[in-house]
Structure formats: C-alpha cells, structure tokens
Amino acid sequence: MTNEIKKIFPDFSTELIEEIVANSSVKSFKSGSILMRSGQYINNTMLLTKGQIKITREGENGGEFFMYHLHPGQACAISMVCATQSQTSQIMAKAIEDVEIISIPLSLMEKWMGEHKSWYEFVIATYRTRFEEILEVVDNIAFRAMDERLEFYLKRQAEACGCKELKVSHQEIATDLNTSREVISRLLKKMEQRGLVALHRNQIALLQ
C-alpha cells in the first residue's frame, strides 16, 4: 500500500504515508454507489486512489446540479470543510466507476495539518482547486445561455474521462444541468447539425 500511495500522491512525505498506512482504512465501492449524501454528517476525509466520483449539489425539490469530478490523487474539499466544522454535507458523491478510497478519520486530518507540511499543502491546494472549479461553474450559470452551458458541460465530461465518446443519456445531462430532457435533446440536435457532435443511443461523440 505504501508504494501505491507514493505513486498516486507523489508529494506526500514518507512520514505522512507511514501514518496513512497505519491509521486509515481502504474501502471499495461499485459503480453507481453513493459515497456521500446531502444531510449526512462527515466523520472522515476520503482520498481517491482508483476510479472516478461525480460530485453534485442537490436542491430542495430533489433536483441535482453537477459540480465536478474527483480523480485518483484527489480529495473532496467540501467533505474536508464539513468534517472540520462538524457540519452536514451539502453535496452528493456518486461513484461513476468502481472506486477505491482511503478513509482518514477527522481527528487525524486536523492533527496532520500541524505536523506534516505535505498534508497541509495538499489540503490547501485541494481547497484552491475546488474553489476555482466552483467559480467556473458559477460563471457558467450566470453568464452563459443553455446552449453554451451544454457545450461547456460536454467538454468537462470529455476531459474527465479522457475520451471523445461520452456514455451519457440526455436525461442524465438534463439532471446535471437542472433543465428538461426535451431542452437538452433539442440543443444536442442543433449541435449535431453544426457538426459538433454525433448522437447515438446513450452515447455522444464529440467531433471537435
């Protein structure tokens, strides 16, 4: 496990890795599993070592809004904030591939902030990265029309999977963008006519 952590989190010090190995637990989840729900108290911080996790914000009416993806070598900044302040989660974390995480107790997360510079720097970098991503989402909502938001969304999905073939339904996109399936289908058809995408059953190919 030590070598695996060093490979995925190369900036962690040897001393920090030894503490992670000694005090944390490794958990696996199947694709589609919910790792965190809105309203749930967070007692642990999770480091992602395998797979991909989608983070969404749930509205009062049960709707969802896509925020960002987590990849190996990353952690969820929002879960860190909720954990340190003993607050309930305001997000939902869902595995979109089979995933493996390292679960770190809250008490250790706070302790390591003062004892391990590499952990402190990792946490600060995580906060900064997620803050920038959330600002990008806010700008996207505030200043772009739905067709631009859709193009932005598809590009983010492509970047997340490192592919041009997106296995996603029109309804899934509509849920993530908090709109109707009919609107998404209509906009995707226009994108197809412009030569930007090719539409298939539950799959969208980006052409540009």
Backbone as a chain_set.jsonl record, in Angstrom:
{"seq": "MTNEIKKIFPDFSTELIEEIVANSSVKSFKSGSILMRSGQYINNTMLLTKGQIKITREGENGGEFFMYHLHPGQACAISMVCATQSQTSQIMAKAIEDVEIISIPLSLMEKWMGEHKSWYEFVIATYRTRFEEILEVVDNIAFRAMDERLEFYLKRQAEACGCKELKVSHQEIATDLNTSREVISRLLKKMEQRGLVALHRNQIALLQ", "coords": {"N": [[0.832, -1.209, 0.0], [2.028, 1.181, 0.671], [3.771, 1.896, -1.471], [1.888, 2.258, -3.485], [0.407, 4.474, -2.577], [2.445, 6.396, -2.595], [2.899, 6.556, -5.307], [0.459, 7.548, -6.321], [0.03, 9.826, -4.804], [2.396, 11.687, -5.036], [3.603, 13.866, -3.741], [3.377, 13.539, -1.05], [5.001, 13.198, 2.076], [7.374, 10.736, 3.287], [6.995, 10.143, 5.989], [4.353, 10.977, 6.401], [2.97, 9.227, 4.703], [3.481, 6.815, 5.984], [2.003, 7.185, 8.315], [-0.562, 7.349, 7.22], [-0.892, 4.748, 6.198], [-0.811, 3.311, 8.587], [-3.01, 4.237, 10.046], [-5.373, 4.632, 8.576], [-8.179, 3.402, 6.573], [-8.9, 1.244, 3.806], [-11.37, 1.369, 1.335], [-13.715, -0.047, -0.927], [-15.946, 0.618, -3.639], [-18.712, -0.089, -5.73], [-19.499, 0.859, -9.127], [-21.943, 3.377, -9.401], [-22.581, 3.452, -6.739], [-23.492, 5.336, -3.822], [-21.493, 7.492, -2.141], [-21.585, 9.609, -0.438], [-24.145, 11.562, 0.991], [-26.487, 14.311, 0.811], [-27.036, 16.144, 3.799], [-25.845, 14.336, 5.437], [-23.686, 13.576, 8.184], [-20.204, 14.166, 8.238], [-17.519, 12.202, 8.999], [-15.099, 11.403, 8.189], [-12.31, 11.953, 5.994], [-11.896, 11.454, 2.535], [-9.553, 10.016, 0.358], [-9.071, 9.626, -3.022], [-8.126, 6.766, -4.764], [-8.548, 5.029, -6.876], [-10.591, 4.895, -9.854], [-13.508, 7.017, -10.493], [-15.343, 9.769, -9.254], [-18.424, 11.462, -9.075], [-19.445, 14.682, -8.174], [-22.276, 16.249, -6.976], [-24.705, 18.833, -6.446], [-27.54, 18.928, -4.472], [-30.863, 20.061, -4.828], [-33.664, 21.66, -3.088], [-35.977, 20.651, -4.163], [-35.31, 18.148, -4.897], [-33.836, 17.989, -7.189], [-30.735, 17.775, -9.071], [-27.433, 19.15, -9.457], [-24.621, 19.215, -11.425], [-21.281, 19.458, -10.263], [-18.389, 18.871, -10.077], [-15.778, 16.467, -10.99], [-14.036, 13.859, -9.22], [-10.774, 12.553, -9.272], [-8.259, 9.921, -9.255], [-5.8, 10.558, -6.79], [-6.847, 12.807, -5.769], [-8.931, 14.698, -3.446], [-12.057, 15.345, -1.783], [-12.846, 18.598, -1.33], [-15.058, 19.815, -0.161], [-16.066, 17.885, 1.573], [-13.974, 17.871, 3.364], [-14.207, 20.41, 4.534], [-16.743, 20.205, 5.742], [-16.213, 18.165, 7.536], [-14.205, 19.224, 9.272], [-15.631, 21.246, 10.486], [-17.719, 19.991, 11.661], [-20.16, 19.797, 10.286], [-23.131, 19.061, 8.33], [-23.184, 17.348, 5.18], [-23.495, 19.088, 2.075], [-23.617, 18.121, -0.401], [-23.731, 15.489, -2.913], [-21.968, 12.518, -3.408], [-21.115, 10.348, -5.915], [-20.15, 7.217, -7.184], [-18.944, 6.795, -10.392], [-17.556, 4.971, -11.669], [-16.086, 1.818, -10.729], [-14.663, 2.301, -7.603], [-11.925, 3.07, -5.366], [-11.101, 4.072, -2.161], [-9.188, 5.857, 0.323], [-9.884, 6.08, 3.61], [-9.81, 8.551, 5.999], [-9.743, 9.302, 9.41], [-11.379, 12.087, 11.007], [-10.062, 13.284, 13.234], [-7.365, 12.75, 12.764], [-6.909, 14.107, 10.399], [-7.007, 16.803, 11.171], [-4.923, 16.837, 13.021], [-2.699, 16.202, 11.428], [-2.475, 18.47, 9.881], [-0.958, 20.26, 11.321], [1.346, 18.841, 11.759], [2.467, 17.74, 9.445], [3.897, 19.042, 6.687], [3.513, 18.406, 3.981], [0.946, 17.357, 3.952], [-0.547, 19.557, 4.821], [-0.061, 21.322, 2.657], [-1.24, 19.854, 0.612], [-3.967, 19.849, 1.368], [-4.555, 22.61, 1.285], [-4.065, 23.121, -1.434], [-6.047, 21.522, -2.519], [-8.39, 22.816, -1.614], [-8.066, 25.25, -3.014], [-8.103, 24.446, -5.722], [-10.696, 23.304, -5.972], [-12.246, 25.517, -5.315], [-11.698, 27.207, -7.462], [-12.83, 25.677, -9.501], [-15.525, 25.688, -8.745], [-16.056, 28.419, -8.973], [-15.859, 28.605, -11.724], [-18.065, 27.108, -12.471], [-20.109, 28.718, -11.402], [-19.766, 31.068, -12.917], [-20.39, 30.005, -15.368], [-23.104, 29.415, -15.087], [-24.165, 31.922, -14.53], [-23.463, 33.626, -16.655], [-23.765, 32.425, -19.158], [-25.726, 31.167, -21.876], [-28.072, 28.401, -22.193], [-27.281, 26.706, -24.318], [-24.545, 27.237, -24.524], [-23.757, 26.475, -21.995], [-24.247, 23.744, -22.171], [-22.357, 22.91, -24.101], [-20.025, 23.528, -22.709], [-20.333, 21.785, -20.545], [-20.193, 19.245, -21.823], [-17.568, 19.296, -22.742], [-16.189, 19.318, -20.328], [-16.905, 16.808, -19.354], [-15.665, 15.202, -21.248], [-12.99, 15.825, -20.776], [-12.798, 14.811, -18.223], [-13.026, 12.02, -18.531], [-11.107, 11.571, -20.381], [-11.669, 11.081, -23.041], [-13.495, 10.991, -26.195], [-15.884, 9.845, -26.666], [-18.796, 9.905, -25.089], [-20.557, 8.218, -22.682], [-23.47, 8.799, -21.925], [-26.792, 9.672, -21.097], [-29.477, 11.705, -22.491], [-31.211, 12.443, -20.485], [-29.654, 12.217, -18.18], [-27.82, 14.29, -18.597], [-29.583, 16.451, -18.573], [-30.451, 16.34, -15.913], [-28.049, 16.899, -14.558], [-27.622, 19.509, -15.409], [-29.811, 20.751, -14.515], [-32.228, 21.088, -16.006], [-34.723, 20.396, -18.566], [-35.194, 17.205, -20.243], [-36.112, 17.44, -22.827], [-35.228, 19.967, -23.648], [-32.449, 19.581, -23.648], [-32.207, 17.54, -25.576], [-33.085, 18.889, -27.85], [-31.123, 20.908, -28.092], [-28.829, 19.36, -28.42], [-29.37, 18.188, -30.843], [-29.187, 20.399, -32.518], [-26.483, 20.912, -32.187], [-25.472, 18.674, -33.402], [-26.257, 19.125, -36.042], [-24.602, 21.219, -36.596], [-22.24, 19.977, -36.78], [-20.779, 19.41, -34.514], [-21.151, 17.329, -32.735], [-21.865, 13.765, -32.71], [-24.722, 11.882, -32.471], [-25.74, 9.059, -30.644], [-27.367, 6.116, -29.329], [-27.687, 6.605, -25.971], [-25.127, 7.636, -25.996], [-22.698, 10.045, -26.839], [-20.734, 11.451, -29.285], [-18.01, 13.53, -29.399], [-17.021, 15.731, -31.883], [-15.374, 17.82, -32.322]], "CA": [[0.0, 0.0, 0.0], [2.911, 2.347, 0.751], [4.231, 2.254, -2.813], [0.731, 2.737, -4.246], [0.113, 5.838, -2.12], [3.518, 7.251, -3.078], [2.712, 6.743, -6.751], [-0.736, 8.357, -6.583], [0.211, 11.106, -4.099], [3.864, 11.789, -5.018], [4.097, 14.961, -2.914], [3.285, 13.189, 0.366], [6.275, 12.796, 2.678], [7.441, 9.338, 3.735], [6.407, 10.068, 7.328], [2.895, 11.079, 6.253], [2.489, 7.977, 4.107], [3.529, 5.79, 7.038], [0.856, 7.416, 9.202], [-1.771, 6.99, 6.484], [-0.949, 3.286, 6.159], [-1.039, 2.793, 9.934], [-4.222, 4.723, 10.722], [-6.552, 4.766, 7.719], [-8.737, 2.153, 6.035], [-9.164, 1.252, 2.366], [-12.726, 0.923, 1.045], [-14.044, -0.157, -2.35], [-17.355, 0.816, -3.961], [-19.065, -0.386, -7.109], [-20.052, 1.952, -9.919], [-23.332, 3.671, -9.05], [-22.729, 3.569, -5.288], [-23.497, 6.677, -3.237], [-20.499, 7.548, -1.073], [-21.938, 10.692, 0.468], [-25.459, 12.134, 0.691], [-26.807, 15.594, 1.436], [-27.586, 15.997, 5.146], [-25.076, 13.341, 6.181], [-22.527, 14.087, 8.909], [-18.955, 13.65, 7.693], [-16.565, 11.881, 10.052], [-13.842, 11.002, 7.581], [-11.901, 12.526, 4.717], [-11.557, 10.358, 1.632], [-8.598, 10.206, -0.726], [-9.428, 8.711, -4.108], [-6.967, 6.074, -5.337], [-8.933, 4.377, -8.131], [-11.924, 5.205, -10.354], [-13.946, 8.394, -10.664], [-16.511, 10.126, -8.446], [-19.11, 12.689, -9.5], [-19.966, 15.483, -7.077], [-23.427, 17.046, -7.38], [-25.425, 19.599, -5.42], [-28.958, 18.59, -4.501], [-31.764, 21.151, -4.496], [-34.761, 21.349, -2.175], [-37.006, 19.901, -4.87], [-34.778, 16.839, -5.264], [-33.023, 18.077, -8.395], [-29.288, 17.722, -8.894], [-26.639, 20.001, -10.342], [-23.252, 18.717, -11.491], [-20.267, 20.41, -9.846], [-17.079, 18.478, -10.589], [-15.379, 15.073, -10.824], [-12.83, 13.548, -8.466], [-9.938, 11.565, -9.924], [-7.203, 9.403, -8.361], [-4.843, 11.569, -6.371], [-7.583, 13.981, -5.304], [-9.835, 14.57, -2.308], [-13.197, 16.256, -1.878], [-12.648, 19.749, -0.441], [-16.288, 20.104, 0.589], [-16.127, 16.934, 2.68], [-12.993, 18.323, 4.346], [-14.781, 21.549, 5.25], [-17.829, 19.705, 6.593], [-15.626, 17.359, 8.604], [-13.513, 20.062, 10.248], [-16.591, 22.107, 11.184], [-18.799, 19.127, 12.168], [-21.382, 20.156, 9.589], [-23.647, 18.032, 7.428], [-22.815, 17.528, 3.784], [-24.433, 19.771, 1.184], [-23.388, 17.545, -1.722], [-23.819, 14.039, -3.049], [-20.819, 11.937, -4.108], [-21.529, 9.088, -6.526], [-19.119, 6.543, -7.983], [-19.374, 6.553, -11.776], [-16.766, 3.795, -11.996], [-15.677, 1.161, -9.498], [-13.682, 3.175, -6.982], [-11.253, 2.698, -4.123], [-10.73, 5.272, -1.415], [-8.547, 5.753, 1.631], [-10.718, 6.832, 4.545], [-8.979, 9.099, 7.071], [-10.56, 9.877, 10.485], [-11.323, 13.535, 11.171], [-9.074, 13.681, 14.232], [-6.04, 12.694, 12.163], [-6.81, 15.164, 9.402], [-6.688, 18.04, 11.881], [-3.606, 16.652, 13.629], [-1.669, 16.235, 10.39], [-2.332, 19.829, 9.364], [0.104, 20.908, 12.065], [2.541, 18.005, 11.864], [3.013, 17.334, 8.144], [3.812, 20.121, 5.709], [2.988, 17.897, 2.71], [-0.505, 17.235, 4.11], [-1.058, 20.927, 4.845], [-0.019, 21.848, 1.292], [-2.228, 19.112, -0.17], [-5.297, 20.334, 1.74], [-4.702, 23.974, 0.762], [-4.163, 23.013, -2.891], [-7.37, 20.956, -2.801], [-9.349, 23.912, -1.444], [-7.897, 26.224, -4.092], [-8.555, 23.846, -6.981], [-12.156, 23.178, -5.97], [-12.811, 26.868, -5.331], [-11.612, 27.681, -8.846], [-13.816, 24.931, -10.287], [-16.861, 26.175, -8.394], [-16.183, 29.73, -9.607], [-16.099, 28.357, -13.139], [-19.463, 26.681, -12.577], [-20.951, 29.897, -11.152], [-19.668, 31.912, -14.107], [-21.096, 29.311, -16.438], [-24.543, 29.567, -14.855], [-24.558, 33.335, -14.509], [-23.151, 34.412, -17.839], [-23.898, 31.684, -20.41], [-27.025, 30.601, -22.229], [-28.08, 26.963, -22.004], [-26.501, 26.023, -25.347], [-23.137, 27.369, -24.15], [-23.564, 25.645, -20.813], [-24.205, 22.352, -22.628], [-21.049, 22.688, -24.725], [-19.069, 23.554, -21.604], [-20.538, 20.541, -19.793], [-19.677, 18.119, -22.604], [-16.102, 19.388, -22.755], [-15.719, 18.901, -18.997], [-17.065, 15.357, -19.269], [-14.625, 14.614, -22.094], [-11.731, 15.994, -20.054], [-12.828, 13.94, -17.048], [-12.809, 10.615, -18.909], [-10.011, 11.492, -21.333], [-12.203, 10.426, -24.24], [-14.42, 11.766, -27.014], [-17.146, 9.115, -26.692], [-19.402, 10.05, -23.769], [-21.667, 7.316, -22.429], [-24.378, 9.546, -21.068], [-28.109, 9.871, -21.71], [-29.98, 13.081, -22.495], [-31.819, 12.689, -19.177], [-28.57, 12.431, -17.219], [-27.311, 15.648, -18.821], [-30.62, 17.378, -18.113], [-30.411, 16.333, -14.455], [-26.837, 17.589, -14.132], [-27.722, 20.932, -15.727], [-31.053, 21.237, -13.905], [-33.173, 21.508, -17.031], [-35.536, 19.268, -19.022], [-34.602, 16.343, -21.269], [-36.513, 17.963, -24.132], [-34.332, 21.08, -23.972], [-31.14, 19.013, -23.963], [-32.31, 16.825, -26.853], [-33.182, 19.89, -28.917], [-29.83, 21.57, -28.245], [-27.876, 18.385, -28.96], [-29.687, 18.033, -32.269], [-28.613, 21.568, -33.182], [-25.037, 20.722, -32.189], [-25.193, 17.649, -34.413], [-26.406, 19.78, -37.338], [-23.432, 22.083, -36.76], [-21.06, 19.126, -36.908], [-20.01, 19.408, -33.266], [-21.306, 16.023, -32.085], [-22.627, 12.707, -33.378], [-25.596, 11.329, -31.443], [-26.069, 7.638, -30.681], [-28.194, 5.739, -28.172], [-26.966, 6.76, -24.705], [-23.729, 7.959, -26.257], [-22.473, 11.26, -27.619], [-19.346, 11.548, -29.758], [-17.567, 14.903, -29.68], [-16.299, 15.758, -33.162], [-14.41, 18.941, -32.307]], "C": [[0.866, 1.26, 0.0], [3.338, 2.829, -0.625], [3.093, 2.822, -3.662], [0.39, 4.178, -3.868], [1.168, 6.804, -2.653], [3.375, 7.541, -4.563], [1.556, 7.693, -7.047], [-0.636, 9.741, -5.95], [1.717, 11.353, -3.942], [4.423, 12.878, -4.107], [4.007, 14.666, -1.422], [4.659, 12.76, 0.878], [6.208, 11.331, 3.11], [6.776, 9.178, 5.085], [4.882, 10.124, 7.266], [2.328, 9.782, 5.699], [2.473, 6.864, 5.15], [2.347, 5.95, 7.987], [-0.455, 7.056, 8.522], [-1.956, 5.481, 6.481], [-1.345, 2.724, 7.528], [-2.418, 3.127, 10.496], [-5.479, 4.813, 9.878], [-7.056, 3.398, 7.266], [-9.023, 2.332, 4.55], [-10.554, 0.67, 2.123], [-12.96, 0.921, -0.458], [-15.545, -0.016, -2.542], [-17.582, 0.516, -5.44], [-19.603, 0.859, -7.811], [-21.528, 2.133, -9.597], [-23.57, 3.829, -7.561], [-22.707, 5.035, -4.849], [-22.535, 6.677, -2.051], [-20.835, 8.601, -0.03], [-23.277, 11.274, 0.031], [-25.617, 13.492, 1.37], [-27.441, 15.337, 2.804], [-26.828, 15.017, 6.015], [-23.919, 14.0, 6.919], [-21.273, 13.397, 8.394], [-17.958, 13.433, 8.828], [-15.186, 11.527, 9.512], [-13.58, 11.814, 6.317], [-11.51, 11.382, 3.803], [-10.595, 10.81, 0.542], [-8.919, 9.173, -1.795], [-8.165, 8.101, -4.715], [-7.283, 5.378, -6.654], [-10.341, 4.826, -8.536], [-12.215, 6.688, -10.429], [-15.244, 8.623, -9.9], [-17.112, 11.423, -8.969], [-19.717, 13.383, -8.283], [-21.102, 16.355, -7.602], [-24.027, 17.754, -6.171], [-26.891, 19.287, -5.572], [-29.801, 19.782, -4.059], [-32.887, 20.701, -3.58], [-35.839, 20.506, -2.833], [-36.514, 18.527, -5.335], [-33.93, 16.842, -6.513], [-31.535, 18.07, -8.073], [-28.605, 18.674, -9.866], [-25.195, 19.536, -10.276], [-22.258, 19.812, -11.125], [-18.88, 20.063, -10.4], [-16.856, 16.98, -10.395], [-14.162, 14.997, -9.901], [-12.097, 12.424, -9.184], [-8.898, 11.04, -8.934], [-6.162, 10.474, -8.062], [-5.512, 12.817, -5.838], [-8.441, 13.645, -4.085], [-10.952, 15.584, -2.467], [-13.058, 17.37, -0.852], [-13.881, 20.006, 0.415], [-16.432, 19.155, 1.762], [-15.128, 17.316, 3.766], [-13.545, 19.458, 5.197], [-15.86, 21.079, 6.218], [-17.274, 18.931, 7.786], [-15.005, 18.242, 9.681], [-14.481, 20.919, 11.051], [-17.785, 21.334, 11.736], [-20.149, 19.5, 11.571], [-21.858, 18.992, 8.719], [-23.27, 18.373, 5.996], [-23.915, 18.243, 3.018], [-24.306, 19.24, -0.241], [-23.693, 16.052, -1.714], [-22.611, 13.576, -3.857], [-21.21, 10.551, -4.605], [-20.393, 8.509, -7.363], [-19.656, 6.314, -9.393], [-18.502, 5.492, -12.435], [-16.554, 3.047, -10.684], [-14.551, 1.99, -8.887], [-13.083, 2.54, -5.728], [-10.821, 3.974, -3.435], [-9.964, 4.901, -0.151], [-9.328, 6.661, 2.564], [-9.873, 7.242, 5.755], [-9.862, 9.727, 8.144], [-10.329, 11.376, 10.637], [-10.217, 13.968, 12.123], [-7.661, 13.695, 13.657], [-5.85, 13.802, 11.134], [-6.393, 16.478, 10.056], [-5.279, 17.977, 12.476], [-2.497, 16.807, 12.596], [-1.464, 17.628, 9.805], [-1.171, 20.554, 10.058], [1.412, 20.148, 12.06], [3.213, 17.688, 10.532], [2.798, 18.437, 7.117], [3.185, 19.634, 4.403], [1.471, 17.703, 2.771], [-1.154, 18.617, 4.095], [-1.12, 21.498, 3.426], [-1.044, 21.151, 0.402], [-3.634, 19.629, 0.103], [-5.541, 21.727, 1.159], [-4.867, 23.947, -0.755], [-5.52, 22.46, -3.302], [-8.441, 22.029, -2.681], [-9.281, 24.879, -2.631], [-8.438, 25.689, -5.415], [-10.073, 23.766, -7.047], [-12.836, 24.538, -5.994], [-12.798, 27.417, -6.749], [-12.634, 26.972, -9.729], [-15.231, 25.427, -10.014], [-17.093, 27.567, -8.972], [-16.495, 29.581, -11.093], [-17.545, 27.937, -13.374], [-20.4, 27.867, -12.394], [-20.944, 30.825, -12.361], [-20.462, 31.316, -15.258], [-22.605, 29.493, -16.313], [-24.975, 31.021, -15.053], [-24.444, 34.015, -15.866], [-23.312, 33.665, -19.172], [-25.329, 31.202, -20.622], [-26.923, 29.083, -22.141], [-27.276, 26.217, -23.066], [-25.002, 26.093, -25.047], [-22.816, 26.522, -22.93], [-23.454, 24.178, -21.197], [-22.854, 22.029, -23.249], [-19.951, 22.634, -23.664], [-19.125, 22.248, -20.812], [-19.924, 19.353, -20.528], [-18.149, 18.125, -22.639], [-15.524, 18.948, -21.413], [-15.825, 17.395, -18.83], [-15.973, 14.655, -20.064], [-13.266, 14.703, -21.412], [-11.654, 15.032, -18.872], [-12.503, 12.49, -17.398], [-11.635, 10.448, -19.864], [-10.427, 10.828, -22.623], [-13.128, 11.375, -24.988], [-15.8, 11.106, -27.091], [-17.746, 9.132, -25.283], [-20.603, 9.13, -23.63], [-22.6, 7.958, -21.414], [-25.687, 9.77, -21.806], [-28.504, 11.338, -21.661], [-30.575, 13.425, -21.131], [-30.756, 12.94, -18.122], [-27.994, 13.843, -17.356], [-28.302, 16.672, -18.293], [-30.628, 17.477, -16.59], [-29.212, 17.118, -13.948], [-26.914, 19.094, -14.357], [-29.02, 21.556, -15.221], [-32.0, 21.846, -14.942], [-33.953, 20.274, -17.491], [-34.819, 18.466, -20.11], [-34.925, 16.883, -22.65], [-35.59, 19.096, -24.575], [-32.967, 20.544, -24.392], [-31.168, 18.311, -25.314], [-32.342, 17.801, -28.026], [-31.832, 20.563, -29.169], [-28.772, 20.622, -28.818], [-28.11, 18.168, -30.456], [-29.095, 19.201, -33.058], [-27.089, 21.452, -33.253], [-24.635, 19.688, -33.244], [-25.271, 18.256, -35.816], [-25.217, 20.698, -37.641], [-22.136, 21.283, -36.877], [-20.192, 19.065, -35.669], [-20.047, 18.056, -32.573], [-21.993, 15.051, -33.03], [-23.416, 11.998, -32.294], [-25.889, 9.856, -31.697], [-26.896, 7.322, -29.442], [-27.337, 5.748, -26.891], [-25.467, 7.009, -24.891], [-23.629, 9.186, -27.155], [-21.004, 11.326, -28.005], [-19.031, 13.002, -30.052], [-16.686, 14.891, -30.923], [-15.286, 16.885, -33.231], [-13.887, 19.17, -30.896]], "O": [[0.498, 2.276, -0.589], [3.276, 4.023, -0.919], [3.295, 3.743, -4.453], [0.115, 5.003, -4.739], [0.838, 7.898, -3.11], [3.691, 8.638, -5.024], [1.663, 8.548, -7.927], [-1.155, 10.715, -6.494], [2.252, 11.239, -2.839], [5.596, 12.824, -3.736], [4.5, 15.447, -0.608], [5.389, 12.044, 0.192], [5.127, 10.765, 3.274], [6.071, 8.196, 5.319], [4.2, 9.403, 7.994], [1.307, 9.294, 6.185], [1.541, 6.06, 5.185], [1.754, 4.959, 8.414], [-1.362, 6.521, 9.161], [-3.056, 4.989, 6.732], [-2.123, 1.773, 7.612], [-2.942, 2.389, 11.33], [-6.559, 5.051, 10.418], [-6.435, 2.371, 7.542], [-9.346, 3.429, 4.094], [-10.881, -0.398, 2.64], [-12.46, 1.789, -1.174], [-16.328, -0.474, -1.71], [-16.746, 0.83, -6.287], [-20.097, 1.786, -7.169], [-22.277, 1.158, -9.527], [-24.636, 4.288, -7.15], [-21.999, 5.861, -5.426], [-22.738, 5.951, -1.077], [-20.42, 8.497, 1.125], [-23.516, 11.458, -1.162], [-24.964, 13.78, 2.373], [-28.27, 14.441, 2.958], [-27.129, 14.875, 7.2], [-23.245, 14.872, 6.372], [-21.276, 12.191, 8.143], [-17.598, 14.375, 9.534], [-14.229, 11.372, 10.27], [-14.505, 12.295, 5.663], [-10.86, 10.434, 4.244], [-10.794, 11.839, -0.105], [-9.025, 7.982, -1.504], [-7.253, 8.818, -5.125], [-6.384, 5.158, -7.466], [-11.181, 5.103, -7.68], [-11.304, 7.516, -10.429], [-16.134, 7.772, -9.899], [-16.387, 12.372, -9.269], [-20.407, 12.763, -7.473], [-20.92, 17.11, -8.556], [-23.869, 17.32, -5.03], [-27.437, 19.37, -6.672], [-29.504, 20.432, -3.056], [-33.048, 19.508, -3.322], [-36.535, 19.741, -2.166], [-37.21, 17.828, -6.073], [-33.356, 15.814, -6.872], [-31.133, 18.328, -6.939], [-29.12, 18.967, -10.945], [-24.608, 19.47, -9.196], [-22.36, 20.943, -11.6], [-18.272, 20.865, -11.108], [-17.64, 16.307, -9.724], [-13.37, 15.935, -9.81], [-12.713, 11.463, -9.647], [-8.68, 11.649, -7.887], [-5.707, 11.193, -8.952], [-4.835, 13.785, -5.491], [-8.647, 12.48, -3.744], [-10.812, 16.565, -3.197], [-13.14, 17.125, 0.351], [-13.763, 20.375, 1.583], [-16.873, 19.563, 2.837], [-15.392, 17.115, 4.951], [-13.379, 19.475, 6.416], [-15.892, 21.5, 7.375], [-17.793, 19.025, 8.899], [-15.248, 18.034, 10.87], [-14.18, 21.282, 12.188], [-18.747, 21.931, 12.219], [-21.161, 19.516, 12.271], [-21.102, 18.069, 8.415], [-23.066, 19.537, 5.65], [-25.103, 18.04, 3.268], [-24.827, 19.842, -1.179], [-23.884, 15.439, -0.663], [-22.273, 14.179, -4.875], [-21.589, 9.684, -3.818], [-19.757, 9.215, -8.146], [-20.71, 5.703, -9.563], [-18.686, 5.158, -13.605], [-16.822, 3.604, -9.619], [-13.593, 2.341, -9.576], [-13.644, 1.623, -5.128], [-10.237, 4.858, -4.063], [-10.076, 3.79, 0.367], [-9.423, 7.867, 2.335], [-9.298, 6.398, 6.443], [-10.663, 10.606, 7.828], [-9.222, 11.87, 10.422], [-9.505, 14.932, 11.838], [-6.851, 14.549, 14.016], [-4.763, 14.368, 11.012], [-5.522, 17.182, 9.544], [-4.537, 18.958, 12.433], [-1.485, 17.459, 12.85], [-0.388, 17.929, 9.287], [-0.486, 21.369, 9.44], [2.47, 20.72, 12.322], [4.409, 17.398, 10.498], [1.667, 18.73, 6.728], [2.411, 20.361, 3.781], [0.785, 17.863, 1.762], [-2.178, 18.826, 3.443], [-2.127, 22.092, 3.042], [-1.648, 21.784, -0.464], [-4.412, 19.825, -0.83], [-6.608, 21.994, 0.607], [-5.707, 24.661, -1.303], [-6.083, 22.877, -4.314], [-9.307, 22.141, -3.549], [-10.309, 25.275, -3.18], [-9.142, 26.393, -6.138], [-10.672, 24.119, -8.063], [-13.883, 24.7, -6.621], [-13.774, 28.024, -7.192], [-13.235, 27.592, -10.606], [-16.037, 25.569, -10.934], [-18.199, 27.874, -9.415], [-17.293, 30.335, -11.649], [-18.173, 28.353, -14.347], [-21.372, 28.014, -13.136], [-21.994, 31.312, -12.781], [-21.118, 32.028, -16.018], [-23.298, 29.701, -17.309], [-26.007, 31.304, -15.66], [-25.246, 34.891, -16.19], [-23.018, 34.235, -20.222], [-26.041, 30.876, -19.673], [-25.826, 28.536, -22.028], [-26.651, 25.201, -22.759], [-24.272, 25.13, -25.284], [-21.743, 25.926, -22.838], [-22.656, 23.443, -20.615], [-22.269, 20.987, -22.955], [-19.058, 21.789, -23.725], [-18.092, 21.681, -20.455], [-19.216, 18.546, -19.926], [-17.518, 17.07, -22.572], [-14.489, 18.283, -21.367], [-14.947, 16.768, -18.237], [-15.421, 13.646, -19.624], [-12.479, 13.757, -21.466], [-10.588, 14.505, -18.556], [-11.793, 11.812, -16.657], [-11.208, 9.325, -20.134], [-9.647, 10.099, -23.235], [-13.498, 12.431, -24.476], [-16.767, 11.73, -27.528], [-17.252, 8.446, -24.389], [-21.567, 9.253, -24.385], [-22.527, 7.695, -20.214], [-25.688, 10.029, -23.009], [-27.943, 12.118, -20.892], [-30.461, 14.561, -20.67], [-30.939, 13.794, -17.255], [-27.715, 14.507, -16.358], [-27.916, 17.644, -17.645], [-30.79, 18.564, -16.037], [-29.337, 17.913, -13.016], [-26.341, 19.87, -13.591], [-29.296, 22.73, -15.465], [-32.501, 22.958, -14.778], [-33.853, 19.216, -16.87], [-33.948, 18.986, -20.806], [-34.096, 16.793, -23.556], [-35.216, 19.174, -25.745], [-32.394, 21.003, -25.38], [-30.247, 18.474, -26.114], [-31.712, 17.573, -29.059], [-31.441, 20.766, -30.318], [-27.922, 21.037, -29.606], [-27.167, 17.989, -31.227], [-28.56, 19.004, -34.149], [-26.476, 21.84, -34.247], [-23.595, 19.813, -33.89], [-24.45, 17.94, -36.678], [-24.874, 20.921, -38.802], [-21.062, 21.856, -37.055], [-19.014, 18.715, -35.744], [-19.089, 17.674, -31.9], [-22.616, 15.449, -34.014], [-22.841, 11.557, -31.299], [-26.237, 9.457, -32.808], [-27.097, 8.192, -28.595], [-26.383, 4.98, -26.766], [-24.652, 6.637, -24.047], [-24.39, 9.336, -28.111], [-20.129, 11.262, -27.142], [-19.706, 13.637, -30.862], [-15.721, 14.13, -31.002], [-14.428, 16.896, -34.114], [-13.071, 20.065, -30.678]]}, "num_chains": 1, "name": "protein.A"}
